[in-house]
């Protein structure tokens, strides 16, 4: 799995990333076997971790519940303060 595949899948599974024009960066931490998911919109930032197993599940089409909750909360926070 590479970060472009994961980014495309996350945007597909969580359309609010695109709908709200969130910037997304992905970085793999090989030492700890997880992805750092960085979302931003203006001055608002969210960094969250996605375990490699969860990332693989996302690629296979299984939603990452924790990540979905994080994204949803992030969208609510920046809309509230906008």
N, C-alpha and C positions, 0 to 999 in steps of 0.2 A: 504494500500500500504506500502511495506517496501522498504528499500534502495536497497536490492539485486534485487528486481523486477524492480525498477526504473533504476538502473545501467544497467541491461541487456537490457531493452527497449531502453535506450539512445544509447547504443553501437550498437544496431540493426538499429536504425533510423539514426545514425550518424556514419557510418562505418569508417570515418577518425580517430575516436578515437582509433580504433584497428589498422587500416592501418599504422598509424604514431606512434604506441606504446605509446600513451599518458597514463599517470597515471591519474586515476579519483577517487576522493573521494566524497562522498555525506554525508551531515550532515543536519538533520532536526532541524529547529529552531521553537519549538512549541509556543513560546511566540508571534512570528510574523507570523506563519503559512507559512513558505517558506523553500525551500531546498537550501543549499549552495552547489554549484557544483564547485569542485576544480579540475582543470586540470593542469598537469605539464609535462614537458619534459626537462630534464637536469636542467639548471638554469632558464628556462622560466616557469612562473606561471600565471594562470588565475583563478580568483574567480568570480563567477557570481551567481545571485540569480534566483531561479525558484519558482514562486508562486505555492502554493499547487494546485490551479485550473489548472494551466498550466501543472504541473506534472501529474495530473489525466488525462488531455487530451493526454499527451504523452503516458501514459499507454494504453489508448484507441486507440492509433494509429494516433492521430493528431499531426503533427509536431509542435514543439515549435519553431516558427520562430525566435524569439529573441535569443534563445539558439543556434540555427543553425548558425546564423550570428556570434555570439561570438566564437563558435568553429572554424568556417571558418577563422575568422580573427586571432585567436590564431595560427592555423596551418600555415597560411601565415607568421606571425611574426617569429615563431621559424625557419621556413625554410629559411627565408631571412637572419637571423643572424647565421644560422648554417654553 
